[in-house]
Amino acid sequence: MHILHVASVELSPNSGMGRIAFEWKKAFEKRGIQFTHIGWKELNKTAHPLLFGWLVRKHIIKNKIRPDLILAHEPAAGFLSFKNIPLVVFSHGIEARNWEIQKKYNYFTPSIKARVVPLKWRFWSNNYGFLKATKILLSNNNDKNYLIKSKSIDPNKIMVFNNGYIPFVNHIQLDNKTIGCLFNASWIERKGTQLLVEAFNLLLSKYQHLKLFIAGTNLSDDKVMINFLPQVQSQITIIPPFSDDTEAAIYTNASIFVLPSFFEGQSLALTQAMHMGLCPVVSDNSGQIDFIQNNINGLLFETGDTNTFIGKIETLIKMPLLISEYGTAAKESVKELEWNYVTEKLVDSIVSIINK
């Protein structure tokens, strides 16, 4: 049995989409299934991102690749419909929905080139792929509802999958005199970085025992730190780039995990933080609302609302026992989401398509 996986990423445990694909590959190969990945590196060329799927199609035809199933990331999927080869399309956050949400919250300004490309072309491959797919794998229920309502996709061919966590040994916050908050994400506007800055400039000024730890930014420390007021910078620690074998250490001094993003698929950092027993404080959208029950295993705040975000953190500062209570509940709620378990379910679903 041969699975062809197509996505413009490198398989690596040290990045978001890369880690997911890396874990999928391990799970398929554990079953004795051949798993071939095609990304930009395998094509050995670069071009406009919208041409990636077309170039992959040419590569498949030229090299006479005949897999039993194609597992394709949504931007490439429309080019990868072949007769008698099942197509499974996966998404880590539907891109057309992200485009619509950014217009509402204005969290980034598309480049001139991006604005020139008509939306029907920009998302043609995505939408055609969803239409032609044998099965669709989505990372949250908001995306599922979007496809059903906006694209008239049959709900019976949609599966919402889970990402997993690495089973690190539980951390213990070493200094009980301080409260540590962890932000672990790329430093981009979609992740709510401006909201984070506004909130913690105020919170750190007000509460001297509050600390902020920032990891996974993919930016130099100075480009991140310059956003914060000089008087609070001593309360901020920017954690250097980490690999999967040093990842556990970033949770050591934090007891609260913050994710103020405007749009997500399903945050790997959130699932990992929940497993580590951190108390989540996250915006009420995307995968967050599939995992967090407000005032039970974390706190939800209205997307884009800085004041509500600040209020949730202050609730925990004033009632620190809630941090432990919600963190313990968070850990319990993801106990069955270790990578080995969630990838086994996904492989079962894909194998069943081939065996039909």
Protein Blocks (a to p, Z undefined) as FASTA:
>chain_A
ZZdddddbdddfkbfklmmmmmmmmmmmmnopacddddfklnopacdfklmmmmmmmmmm
mnopacfbdcddfklmmmmccehiacddddebifklmmmmmmmnopaccdfklmmpcfkl
mmmmmmmmmmmpmbdcdfbfklmmmmmmmnopafklpccdddddddddddddfblmbccd
dddddddfklommmmmmmmmmmmmmmmkbccddehklpafklmmmmpcfklmmmpccddd
ddfklmmmmmmmpcbdcdfbfbdcbdfklmmmmmnopacddddehjllmmmcghkloccd
dehilklmmmmmmmmmmmmmlmmmmmmmmmmmmmmmcfklmmmmmmmmmmmmmmZZ
